[in-house]
Amino acid sequence: MSCAVCRMAFVPGPQATSPMREHYPPNGVLSPSLYRYYIRAVGVGRPEVQSVKCKYDYVSGNMFAGLMAGMMAVCVTWETPSGLGMTGAPAMMHLACAKMFFHCLDADTDTKERFKRLDEVINFLGRPQGGPNAGWFKDVEYAKVGEGIDLAKFWSPGHTEGGNVFNWQALSKSPYAFLINRPDVFPRFFLEVSAQRTGNLDRDPDSVRSDRITTLPMDVIGYMLPFFDEAVYVKFIATCRFLRFHALTTFQPHARKLVFALGWATPVPAEIDDMEDAQRGSIVDEDTPQTADWLLYLSHVHKTKGMRMRRWIWAQCQEIRRVYERNRETVDPSTLKWLLKDDVDIGFAFELCQMDYISDRKARGKDVPTGRRSKLEGQSTDKVVQALSQMQARTGAKQI
């Protein structure tokens, strides 16, 4: 029940029939919203159903239950031995972790080409490990990136598969308690700089130009900005009222570049796609105007616990990418058991993934974009299962 990206636990959902008592966090550690977040999982790389990607709820032990393509109930076992080649259970990830994982590995599933890339990524990473490292990718140095947090010490080995126990209470009282937050809750973004922010700075900024820097032509100062990283830039604009004023007005495009350069500070496309319309007005994306208060947002993303956790998860994704790229160079592809054998398999699996997307959109009362329709829409469940069985027969995968 460990996420393959952040290594934190899942919690049993309402579908669990005989959950382990130890898998429930103590009362008060998780808010209702956080508890719901830790129930959901995205399974990546299950050959038995050939969907590559499917949403599940954790039901304790080593079991996850889900609805593939919005029509077929599936239940998967989770813990498997280590080794390359996704021939066992999938890697399970929290929803936000999965979206960042797909994005950081250039494997978003909105097109067939990127879906094919995802098949390659999960094969070269290999299936997750079992035992005390259950659910984690092999050779990924989780504890050596980001803030160097080793969550292994919060896990206790169990006596059965899926029986490992996560110590939520100990984590909540440790210096790493910030990890018990949602990494997909972003600071509010303001489309305009408030008058309160500029205050008396805008009265006569030229009157404070007195040193070698501020007396330079504005074009020259603007030429210098691209050479400043975030830390240098923040110190630079804090030196006087003149630079502070222009940081809130003229220099906002540079703050915008710094925000996007972080990578983790803005929602990935899959997150934006899942947001309600009311949320999008206060969220940063590539179309947000340069005149917005980017400097304030740049400050806020370093202050909230959720964004601190997001930055840490982003670092884990980059480390996973390192292992994937290393394996891609050193592992013979012929030694792997590929989930999808040819373009026919890839096309069908992609349509299943599209159906997952469509059913999720409809369940939330949202329209489905024209470009995200599926050829499987309108077909009966029996026909889809028959097509799936035919593909499984070609690839030698297990039956559902």
C-alpha positions in Angstrom: 0.0 0.0 0.0 2.9 2.3 -0.7 2.9 4.9 -3.5 5.7 4.1 -5.9 6.6 7.8 -6.2 6.3 9.4 -2.7 6.5 6.1 -0.7 3.7 7.2 1.6 0.8 4.9 2.4 -2.7 4.4 1.0 -5.6 4.1 3.4 -8.5 1.7 3.1 -11.5 2.9 1.2 -15.2 2.2 1.9 -15.1 -0.8 -0.4 -12.8 -2.7 2.0 -14.6 -5.7 3.4 -12.0 -7.0 5.9 -9.3 -4.2 6.2 -6.4 -4.5 8.5 -6.9 -2.3 11.6 -3.2 -1.2 11.4 -3.8 0.3 8.0 -6.0 3.0 9.4 -4.3 6.2 10.6 -5.0 7.4 14.2 -7.9 9.7 14.6 -7.1 13.3 13.9 -4.0 12.7 11.8 -5.8 13.0 8.5 -8.6 15.5 7.7 -11.6 14.0 5.8 -10.3 15.6 2.5 -6.8 14.1 3.1 -8.3 10.7 3.9 -10.2 10.6 0.6 -7.0 11.6 -1.2 -5.0 8.7 0.2 -7.7 6.2 -0.7 -7.3 6.8 -4.5 -4.6 5.3 -6.6 -3.5 5.1 -10.3 -2.2 1.7 -11.3 0.4 1.9 -14.0 1.4 -1.2 -16.0 -0.9 -4.1 -15.4 -0.6 -6.7 -18.2 -3.6 -8.8 -17.0 -6.0 -6.1 -18.2 -3.7 -4.4 -20.7 -5.0 -0.9 -19.8 -1.6 0.3 -18.6 -3.3 3.0 -16.5 -6.4 2.7 -14.4 -7.8 4.3 -11.2 -8.4 2.3 -8.1 -9.4 2.5 -4.4 -7.2 0.8 -1.8 -9.1 -1.9 0.0 -6.3 -2.9 2.5 -4.0 -5.9 2.5 -2.4 -6.1 -1.0 -5.7 -5.4 -2.9 -6.9 -2.5 -5.0 -10.4 -2.3 -6.7 -11.3 -0.2 -9.7 -13.5 0.3 -12.7 -11.6 0.0 -16.0 -12.8 2.1 -18.9 -15.8 3.1 -16.8 -17.4 -0.3 -17.4 -15.4 -3.3 -16.1 -14.8 -4.0 -12.5 -11.2 -5.1 -11.8 -9.3 -6.1 -8.6 -5.5 -6.4 -8.5 -3.0 -7.7 -6.1 -0.1 -5.3 -5.4 3.0 -6.7 -3.9 5.4 -8.6 -6.2 9.0 -9.6 -6.2 11.6 -7.3 -7.6 13.0 -7.4 -11.2 12.8 -5.7 -14.6 9.7 -6.2 -16.7 6.2 -5.5 -15.7 5.0 -9.1 -15.4 3.2 -8.7 -12.1 1.1 -6.1 -10.3 1.2 -2.5 -11.3 3.0 0.4 -9.7 0.5 2.2 -7.5 0.6 6.0 -7.2 -1.4 8.6 -5.5 -3.4 10.7 -8.0 -1.2 13.8 -7.8 2.0 11.7 -7.8 0.9 9.9 -10.9 0.1 13.1 -12.8 3.5 14.5 -12.0 5.1 11.2 -12.8 3.6 11.1 -16.3 4.5 14.7 -17.0 8.1 14.4 -15.7 8.7 11.4 -17.9 7.1 12.9 -21.0 4.4 10.2 -20.8 1.1 12.1 -20.5 -1.6 9.9 -22.0 -3.5 12.5 -24.0 -2.2 11.3 -27.3 -1.4 7.8 -28.7 2.3 8.7 -29.2 2.7 9.7 -25.5 0.7 6.6 -24.4 3.2 4.5 -26.3 6.0 6.3 -24.5 4.3 5.4 -21.1 4.5 1.7 -22.1 8.2 2.1 -22.7 8.8 4.0 -19.4 7.1 1.4 -17.2 8.8 -1.5 -18.9 12.3 -0.1 -18.4 11.6 0.9 -14.8 10.4 -2.6 -13.9 7.7 -3.7 -11.6 7.7 -2.5 -8.0 9.5 -4.5 -5.3 8.0 -6.6 -2.5 8.9 -7.3 1.1 10.2 -4.4 3.2 10.5 -2.2 0.0 7.0 -3.2 -1.2 5.7 -0.9 -3.9 8.9 1.0 -4.6 10.9 1.0 -7.9 14.2 -0.8 -7.8 17.4 1.3 -7.8 15.6 4.6 -7.2 17.5 6.5 -4.5 14.4 8.1 -2.9 16.2 9.2 0.2 19.0 11.0 -1.6 17.0 13.6 -3.6 15.0 16.7 -2.7 15.2 17.3 1.1 16.8 13.9 1.6 13.9 12.3 3.5 14.0 8.6 4.2 10.5 7.4 4.8 11.6 3.8 5.1 12.0 4.3 8.9 8.2 5.0 9.2 7.4 1.6 7.7 7.2 -1.7 9.7 7.4 -5.0 7.8 4.3 -7.1 8.0 3.9 -10.9 8.1 1.8 -11.1 4.9 1.9 -9.6 1.4 0.5 -6.1 1.7 0.9 -6.2 5.5 3.5 -3.5 5.9 2.3 -0.8 8.3 3.0 3.0 8.0 3.4 4.9 11.2 1.2 8.0 10.5 1.5 9.1 14.1 5.3 9.2 14.1 5.4 11.1 10.8 2.9 13.7 12.1 5.2 14.4 15.1 8.4 14.4 13.1 10.2 17.3 11.2 8.6 15.9 8.1 5.0 16.4 9.1 4.6 18.8 6.2 4.3 15.6 4.0 0.8 15.0 5.4 -0.7 17.5 3.0 -2.2 17.5 -0.5 0.4 18.4 -3.1 -2.2 19.5 -5.6 -3.5 22.5 -3.6 -2.0 25.6 -5.1 -1.7 29.1 -3.6 -4.2 31.6 -4.9 -3.0 33.5 -8.0 -3.9 37.2 -8.5 -4.3 38.5 -12.0 -3.5 42.1 -10.9 -1.1 43.7 -8.5 -3.1 45.2 -5.7 -2.8 48.9 -4.8 -1.9 47.8 -1.3 1.1 45.9 -2.6 2.6 49.0 -4.4 1.6 51.3 -1.5 3.8 54.4 -1.6 6.3 52.8 -4.0 4.5 54.2 -7.0 4.5 57.8 -5.9 7.9 58.8 -7.2 10.2 55.8 -7.8 12.7 57.9 -9.8 13.5 60.0 -6.7 15.3 57.1 -5.1 17.7 56.3 -8.0 21.1 57.2 -6.5 23.5 54.2 -6.9 25.4 52.7 -9.8 22.7 50.1 -10.5 19.5 52.1 -10.2 20.9 55.0 -12.3 21.5 52.7 -15.2 19.0 52.9 -18.1 16.0 50.6 -17.7 16.9 48.7 -20.8 20.3 47.8 -19.3 18.7 46.6 -16.0 16.2 44.6 -18.0 19.1 43.0 -19.9 20.6 41.9 -16.6 17.5 40.1 -15.2 17.8 36.8 -17.3 21.2 36.2 -15.6 19.6 36.2 -12.1 18.3 33.0 -10.7 15.5 33.1 -8.1 17.7 33.6 -5.0 19.8 36.4 -6.6 16.7 38.1 -8.1 14.9 38.2 -4.7 17.9 39.8 -3.1 18.4 42.2 -6.0 14.8 43.7 -5.8 14.9 44.0 -2.0 17.8 46.5 -2.1 15.7 49.6 -2.6 12.2 51.0 -3.3 12.9 51.8 -6.9 13.7 48.1 -7.7 10.8 46.9 -5.5 8.4 49.1 -7.5 9.6 47.7 -10.8 9.5 44.2 -9.5 5.8 44.7 -8.9 5.2 46.3 -12.3 7.9 46.3 -15.1 9.7 43.1 -14.0 6.7 40.8 -13.6 7.5 38.9 -16.8 10.9 37.9 -15.2 9.1 36.6 -12.1 6.8 34.7 -14.5 9.9 33.0 -16.1 11.2 32.1 -12.6 7.9 30.5 -11.7 7.8 28.3 -14.7 11.5 27.4 -14.4 10.7 25.7 -11.1 8.6 23.1 -12.8 6.7 22.0 -9.7 5.2 25.4 -8.9 2.4 25.2 -11.6 -0.2 22.5 -12.3 0.7 20.0 -15.0 -1.8 19.7 -17.9 -3.6 16.7 -16.4 -4.2 18.6 -13.2 -5.6 21.6 -15.1 -7.8 19.3 -17.1 -9.4 17.9 -13.9 -10.0 21.2 -12.3 -13.5 22.7 -12.0 -14.1 25.9 -14.1 -14.3 28.0 -10.9 -10.8 26.9 -9.9 -9.0 27.7 -13.1 -9.4 31.5 -12.7 -7.0 31.5 -9.8 -4.5 28.9 -11.1 -1.4 29.6 -13.1 -1.0 28.3 -16.6 0.9 29.2 -19.8 -1.9 31.6 -20.9 -1.9 33.7 -17.7 -1.0 37.3 -18.6 2.5 38.6 -17.8 1.1 41.6 -15.9 -0.4 39.4 -13.1 1.2 39.3 -9.7 3.8 36.7 -10.5 6.2 37.9 -7.8 3.6 37.3 -5.1 2.9 33.8 -6.4 6.7 33.1 -6.5 6.8 34.0 -2.9 3.8 31.9 -1.8 4.9 28.7 -3.5 7.8 28.5 -1.1 5.6 29.1 2.0 2.8 26.5 2.0 3.3 23.0 3.3 1.4 21.5 0.3 3.8 23.1 -2.1 6.8 22.1 -0.1 5.5 18.5 -0.4 4.9 19.0 -4.1 8.5 20.2 -4.6 9.7 17.0 -2.8 7.5 14.7 -5.0 8.8 16.5 -8.1 12.4 15.6 -7.0 11.4 12.0 -6.6 10.0 12.0 -10.2 13.2 13.4 -11.5 15.1 10.6 -9.7 12.8 8.0 -11.2 13.4 9.5 -14.6 17.2 9.1 -14.0 16.8 5.3 -13.4 14.5 4.9 -16.4 17.0 6.7 -18.7 19.9 4.6 -17.3 18.0 1.3 -17.8 17.0 2.4 -21.3 20.7 2.6 -22.1 21.8 -0.5 -20.4 19.0 -3.1 -20.5 18.3 -5.2 -23.6 14.7 -4.5 -24.6 14.4 -8.1 -25.8 14.7 -9.3 -22.2 11.6 -7.4 -21.2 8.0 -8.7 -21.3 6.3 -5.8 -23.1 2.7 -5.0 -22.1 1.7 -3.9 -25.6 3.1 -6.0 -28.5 2.2 -3.8 -31.5 0.3 -0.7 -32.7 -2.9 -2.7 -32.5 -2.5 -3.3 -28.8 -1.3 0.3 -28.2 -4.4 1.6 -30.0 -6.8 -0.5 -28.1 -5.1 0.2 -24.7 -5.2 3.9 -25.6 -8.9 3.8 -26.2 -9.4 2.1 -22.8 -7.5 4.9 -21.2 -9.7 7.4 -23.1 -12.8 5.7 -21.7 -11.4 6.1 -18.2 -11.0 9.8 -18.9 -14.5 10.1 -20.4 -16.3 8.2 -17.6 -14.5 10.3 -15.0 -15.5 13.6 -16.8 -19.1 12.4 -17.1 -19.2 11.4 -13.4 -18.3 15.0 -12.5 -20.8 16.5 -14.8 -18.2 17.9 -17.2 -18.2 17.9 -21.0 -15.8 15.8 -22.9 -13.5 17.7 -25.3 -14.0 16.7 -29.0 -10.3 15.6 -29.3 -10.7 13.2 -26.3 -13.5 11.0 -27.6 -13.0 7.2 -27.8 -13.9 4.7 -30.5 -15.2 2.5 -27.7 -18.0 4.9 -26.8 -21.4 3.3 -27.3 -20.1 -0.2 -27.5 -21.4 -2.8 -25.1 -19.3 -4.1 -22.2 -19.4 -7.6 -23.8 -17.8 -6.4 -27.0 -15.1 -4.5 -25.2 -14.3 -7.6 -23.0 -14.2 -9.8 -26.1 -11.7 -7.4 -27.8 -9.7 -7.4 -24.6 -9.6 -11.2 -24.4 -8.4 -11.4 -28.0 -5.5 -9.0 -27.2 -4.7 -11.0 -24.1 -4.6 -14.2 -26.2 -2.1 -12.6 -28.6 0.2 -11.3 -25.8 -0.1 -14.3 -23.4 -1.4 -12.2 -20.6 -3.6 -13.6 -17.9 -7.4 -13.5 -18.1 -9.3 -11.1 -15.9 
